[in-house]
Amino acid sequence: DTAVSQTPKYLVTQMGNDKSIKCEQNLGHDTMYWYKQDSKKFLKIMFSYNNKELIINETVPNRFSPKSPDKAHLNLHINSLELGDSAVYFCASSLGQEKFFGPGTRLTVL
Amino acid sequence: GENVEQHPSTLSVQEGDSAVIKCTYSDSASNYFPWYKQELGKRPQLIIDIRSNVGEKKDQRIAVTLNKTAKHFSLHITETQPEDSAVYFCAASNRNSGYSTLTFGKGTMLLVSP
């Protein structure tokens, strides 16, 4: 299946831990994104990478560090997790302006 | 930066009625306006989009209108069905330097009662 995939789907962890979320797209898209969806369903851009290069970094704490080993992958590493980091994180990719979202990773910080 | 306002935040209709969701945007350089549908626990999925050179677009029961002068755009769903129940997001995008940023509205929860 051609798609945007993310792992894991659910992530439950303790405050202070470090965790990573992986994203892969096999659509041949140049640009990949991370969005955060909070409990009120608001979707907010966090990062955008174009051809492995960071092009957007919204006001996100530097505990969040994206890494793009190649055009098809954009991983998100989070250090020292806090309660407020609990949310659904969506990866997305685009070639032009149309964006395709991954299935989301529900992160719960206890 | 771009700011997208979306109304209403919740909308309840009877099956068969029409539903209208409205959005406004602030950046006159925005040129692409997609609408996403997100069912409970699922990913946002593109249902229709419109570009700034077009005033209206229709796809079966769904239509979008765009008024560039007033900077607002709307989603119209006719003959609503229970499976239309979901959260709908409008968004605005401005292609810049080969990539585009997409700013979302806060979403409208549509509930269609049988």
Interface residues (C-beta under 8 A of the other chain):
Chain A: D30 T31 K40 K41 F42 L43 K44 I45 S48 N50 I55 I56 F90 S94 G96 Q97 E98 K99 F100 F101 G102 P103 G104
Chain B: Y32 P34 Q38 K42 R43 P44 Q45 L46 D49 V87 F89 S93 R95 S97 G98 Y99 S100 T101 L102 T103 F104 K106 G107 M109
